[in-house]
Amino acid sequence: MVEKQDILLVGVGGQGTILASDILGEVALQMGLDVKKTDTLGMAQRGGSVTSHLRIGEKVWAPLISLAEADIIVAFEKLEAVRWAHFIKPQGLVIINDLAIPPLSISLGTHQYPGDEEILGIFKQRTNKIHLVSGSKHAGDIGDVRTLNIFMLGLLSTALPFHIDNQLWEKSIAAFIPKKIVDLNMRAFNTGREVAESVNI
């Protein structure tokens, strides 16, 4: 039996959050697992909140993750992590990209962007498995900050409770990514795996 995993990916428009969840869903399907998935996009194509609920297991009946039942939250932006903190289950895993994209309310001065200590403190009430990772910097160092989503997918891949062959990851990434940038994205994915191992994700 494969252990069921409820995974919540969150970010803002333009970060490739849903593409990352599509690739993970394809990997699970290729493994013969049941996958249920639902996505929500904010009003703005770029800058609005984006969430993807992904449930994987031998048999999954519904796509939505219930409150306090997400095994893993992967956040591409820090404030989006906070918005969805109440979904992480006790001692679930949280991976947060160290990136702040202030929404309009903060830009206008009506609200204040939370500091890292406040963000981590919110999650520490629920779990001690929290990783704040410089994903955008790593993606930029690879050569294109747009590979952030695949880098984050690499981080996530090491935390799943079932083994997935690297060739299956490459096949699934290639199914969604233009051929000319597959190699670049595989570098991002493998860098994510390396970083995850270095910080014990």
Secondary structure, DSSP 4 states (H G I P E B T S, - for coil): -PPPEEEEEEEETTS-HHHHHHHHHHHHHHTT-EEEEEEEE-SSTTTSEEEEEEEEES----SPPPTT-EEEEEESSHHHHHHTGGGEEEEEEEEEES-----HHHHTTSS-PPPHHHHHHHHHTT-SEEEEE-HHHHHHHHT-GGGHHHHHHHHHHTTSSS---HHHHHHHHHHHS-GGGHHHHHHHHHHHHHHHHHTT-
